[in-house]
């Protein structure tokens, strides 16, 4: 049993180069950003929102939102990630109100921070020792009628990837949990499981999308020839449609917290 949440202090430089700085990272960021803007038009119109990016990584998504004039709180369990995020914002000379916190998400409280109009919880859930309990805690930080942007590693896509690679024993074992300290997510999650939690907690799901429903299955020699903009366009055409959304390496759910 995994007993501790994954802290990526040991891999910050590698993540910056191979994940966030790679084509697949750029595609992921672009798809999630486009899906957010389509689903929540208030991000580009109306009053500034209070937004928490819980598990902010290197801060790219937070920076996009800050440039739209929103008030940001960015937190991460990794001190190195937080420091790199600070550098990013300094280099961009962002004028929005931004707070940086080096804290695990479980240590964030409404008593200290108040509540938020929108919380981003992207690529964190699958790295937690207790994803359901932690997500429920995150929910307590969202205002009534506020929104949750949740992206998580898709268990069904992981099964399929093992099947098409011939790793049938792995796929059939139903044991897809990564080892503590490794690079396979601790808890890849199915859409049905996460959706059941949100339904139980009174959320209304506004939109769902698969992230990289095509890109990860393309031959490298073909996808490397395609411009990022063209890849994002075709991804977004299929990302929200059945059955393609279930093929995404990640799943992105945007939900609204209903009044109690």
Buried (B, 14 or more C-beta within 10 A) or exposed (E): EBEEBBBBEEBBEEBBEEBBEEEBBBBBBBBBBBBBEBBBEEBEEEEBBBBBBBBBBBBBBBBBBBEBBBBBBBBBBBEBBBBBBBEBBEEEEBEBEBEBBBBBBBEBEEEEBEBBBBBBBBBBBBBBBBBBEBBEBBBEBBBEEBBBBBBBBBBBBBBBBBEEEEEEEBBEEEEBBBEEEEEEBBBBBBBEEBBEBBEEBBBEBEBBBBBBBBBBBEEEEEBEEBEEEEBBEEBBEBBBEEEBBBBBBBBBBBBBBEEE
